[in-house]
Amino acid sequence: MKKNIHLFVSIFVMSLFCSGCLVAESKYIKKVEETDNLSKELETVKAQRDELDKDLKSKTDDLSKTAAEKRQKIADLEAENTKLKDNVSQLMKKSQEVEAASQTYQELLKEMKGEISQGQVTITELKGKLTMDVVDKILFASGESAVKKEGLAVLKRVVEILKNVKDKNIRIEGHTDNVKITSRLAKVYPTNWELAAARAINVSKYLQQQGIDPKILSATAFGEYQPLADNSTAEGRAKNRRIAIILLPKE
């Protein structure tokens, strides 16, 4: 009987112990499962975070690229605007120069209309270049380079107009016919070059004496090598013997 009681007690105790083991094991398994689930959730969160970081970096890069492109576009537009302003400024300046040249042209036409009607003076204007050709007999005696009194009077009228020209260079050109210089004149002017140069220089000096800025004046000689007419006729040679007063844009 005692043996049976002891046996029963032993079985009961073991049952309690095994039951406790089963409970402990069940809780452990549950904790393991919870840990696994948490680990999986953590991995998911990490993956989501990495995806968000990647997306944020991509959007940040796109924004940076867009901002850089916009800054470049603004810089390009500003450069283009500056270029357009410069072009407008240059066009306005050229327009003013053309207008000023045209005014000088009109004033010279009006002042020299008598000489123009007699064929002694011709005035042309093309692309901002104004040229007044004066036949030599108005300014010089035959074979001479000094401007005669009547010639000085003509130049004086021209000077009053040229004094108002501030944005041009004034070039005085000496031209002759192709007749060779002979006799006593050849000692002073061996060729037409020397005669043309001396006449151009004397006209330039007179313009300077009358108040024209010498910095915008120049004198050059072409001799017989830029004729306006045929040198085979007396009329042609008369046209070729001339002084050209030319207004040129400053470079």
C-alpha positions in Angstrom: 0.0 0.0 0.0 2.8 2.4 0.9 4.5 1.5 -2.3 1.5 2.4 -4.2 1.1 5.7 -2.5 4.8 6.6 -3.1 4.4 5.6 -6.7 1.3 7.8 -7.1 3.0 10.7 -5.5 6.1 10.2 -7.7 3.9 10.1 -10.8 2.0 13.2 -9.7 5.2 15.1 -9.0 6.7 14.1 -12.3 3.5 15.1 -14.0 3.7 18.5 -12.4 7.3 18.8 -13.4 6.7 17.8 -17.0 3.8 20.1 -17.2 6.1 22.9 -16.0 8.6 21.9 -18.6 6.0 22.0 -21.2 4.9 25.5 -20.2 8.4 26.7 -20.1 9.1 25.2 -23.4 6.0 26.7 -24.9 6.9 30.2 -23.7 10.4 29.8 -25.0 9.2 28.7 -28.4 6.8 31.7 -28.4 9.7 34.1 -27.5 11.8 32.6 -30.3 8.9 33.1 -32.7 8.5 36.7 -31.5 12.2 37.3 -31.9 12.1 35.8 -35.4 9.1 38.0 -36.2 10.8 41.0 -34.8 14.0 40.2 -36.7 11.9 39.9 -39.9 10.1 43.2 -39.1 13.5 44.8 -38.4 14.9 43.6 -41.8 11.8 44.9 -43.5 12.1 48.2 -41.8 15.8 48.3 -42.7 15.0 47.5 -46.3 12.3 50.2 -46.3 14.7 52.7 -44.8 17.4 51.8 -47.4 14.8 52.2 -50.1 13.8 55.6 -48.7 17.4 56.6 -48.4 18.0 55.6 -52.0 14.9 57.4 -53.1 15.8 60.5 -51.1 19.3 60.5 -52.6 17.9 60.1 -56.1 15.5 63.0 -55.6 18.3 65.1 -53.9 20.5 64.4 -56.9 17.7 65.2 -59.3 17.0 68.5 -57.4 20.7 69.3 -57.4 20.9 68.6 -61.1 17.8 70.6 -61.8 19.1 73.5 -59.7 22.5 73.4 -61.5 20.7 73.3 -64.9 18.5 76.3 -63.8 21.6 78.2 -62.6 23.3 77.5 -65.9 20.2 78.5 -67.9 20.0 81.7 -65.9 23.7 82.4 -66.6 23.2 81.7 -70.3 20.2 84.0 -70.4 22.1 86.7 -68.6 25.0 86.3 -71.0 22.6 86.4 -74.0 20.9 89.5 -72.5 24.3 91.2 -72.1 25.2 90.3 -75.7 21.8 91.7 -76.9 22.4 94.9 -75.0 25.8 95.3 -76.5 24.4 94.7 -80.0 21.7 97.2 -79.4 24.2 99.7 -78.1 26.4 99.1 -81.2 23.5 99.5 -83.5 22.4 102.7 -81.8 26.0 104.0 -82.1 26.2 103.1 -85.8 22.8 104.6 -86.4 23.9 107.8 -84.7 27.1 107.8 -86.8 25.2 107.3 -90.0 22.8 110.1 -89.0 25.7 112.4 -88.2 27.4 111.5 -91.5 24.2 112.1 -93.4 23.8 115.5 -91.7 27.3 116.4 -92.7 26.6 115.2 -96.2 23.5 117.4 -96.5 25.4 120.4 -95.1 28.2 120.0 -97.6 25.7 119.6 -100.5 24.0 122.8 -99.5 27.3 124.7 -98.9 29.0 123.5 -102.1 25.9 123.5 -104.5 27.5 126.2 -106.7 30.7 124.2 -107.2 28.7 121.0 -107.6 26.6 122.5 -110.4 29.8 123.6 -112.2 31.3 120.1 -111.9 34.1 121.3 -109.7 33.0 119.4 -106.6 31.4 116.0 -106.2 30.2 114.6 -102.9 29.2 111.0 -102.3 28.3 108.9 -99.2 28.4 105.2 -99.0 28.3 102.9 -95.9 29.4 105.6 -93.5 32.1 106.9 -95.8 31.7 110.4 -97.1 33.9 111.6 -99.9 34.2 115.1 -101.3 36.4 115.4 -104.5 37.6 118.9 -105.3 39.2 119.5 -108.7 42.7 120.9 -108.4 42.1 124.2 -110.3 39.9 125.4 -107.4 42.7 124.9 -104.9 46.0 125.2 -106.8 47.7 127.0 -109.6 49.0 124.7 -112.3 52.0 122.6 -111.1 51.9 124.2 -107.6 51.2 122.6 -104.2 50.5 125.8 -102.2 46.8 126.4 -101.8 45.9 129.6 -103.6 43.8 132.4 -102.1 40.6 131.3 -103.8 41.2 127.8 -102.7 41.6 128.8 -99.1 38.2 130.5 -99.3 36.6 127.3 -100.5 38.4 125.2 -97.8 37.2 127.7 -95.2 33.6 127.0 -96.0 34.3 123.3 -95.7 36.1 123.7 -92.4 33.1 125.3 -90.7 31.2 122.0 -91.4 34.0 119.7 -90.6 34.5 121.3 -87.2 31.2 119.7 -86.1 32.5 116.2 -87.0 33.7 114.5 -83.8 33.3 110.8 -84.4 35.1 110.5 -87.8 38.7 110.5 -89.1 39.4 112.9 -91.9 41.8 111.7 -94.7 43.1 114.1 -97.3 44.1 112.3 -100.5 46.2 113.8 -103.3 45.4 112.6 -106.9 46.9 113.6 -110.3 46.5 112.7 -113.9 49.1 110.5 -115.6 51.0 113.3 -117.4 54.7 113.1 -116.4 56.2 116.2 -114.7 58.9 117.8 -116.9 61.1 120.9 -117.1 61.7 123.0 -114.0 58.9 121.4 -112.0 60.6 118.0 -112.1 63.3 119.4 -109.9 60.7 120.1 -107.1 58.4 117.2 -107.9 60.2 114.4 -109.6 57.0 112.4 -110.1 53.3 112.8 -109.6 53.7 111.1 -106.2 55.6 114.1 -104.8 53.1 116.7 -106.2 50.1 114.7 -104.9 51.6 114.3 -101.5 52.6 117.9 -101.1 49.1 119.1 -102.0 47.5 116.7 -99.6 49.8 117.7 -96.8 49.2 121.5 -97.4 45.4 121.0 -97.3 45.8 119.0 -94.1 48.0 121.6 -92.5 45.4 124.3 -93.4 42.6 122.3 -91.8 44.7 122.0 -88.6 45.4 125.7 -88.6 41.6 126.3 -88.8 40.9 124.2 -85.6 40.5 120.7 -86.9 42.1 118.2 -84.4 45.3 116.9 -86.0 44.7 113.5 -84.3 41.9 112.8 -86.7 43.7 114.2 -89.8 45.9 112.2 -92.2 47.4 113.0 -95.6 48.1 110.4 -98.3 49.1 110.5 -102.0 47.8 108.2 -104.8 49.4 110.1 -107.6 48.0 109.0 -110.9 47.0 105.5 -109.8 43.4 105.9 -108.7 41.9 107.8 -111.7 38.2 108.7 -111.8 38.1 109.1 -115.5 40.0 108.3 -118.7 43.3 110.0 -118.9 43.3 109.9 -122.7 41.0 113.0 -122.8 41.5 116.5 -121.4 38.2 116.3 -119.5 39.2 113.0 -118.0 42.6 114.3 -116.9 40.9 117.4 -115.3 38.7 115.2 -113.2 41.6 113.1 -112.1 43.6 116.0 -110.8 41.9 116.5 -107.5 42.0 116.5 -103.7 39.7 114.1 -101.9 38.5 114.9 -98.4 37.2 111.7 -96.9 35.3 111.2 -93.6 35.8 107.7 -92.3 34.5 105.9 -89.1 37.0 105.7 -86.3 38.3 102.2 -85.8 
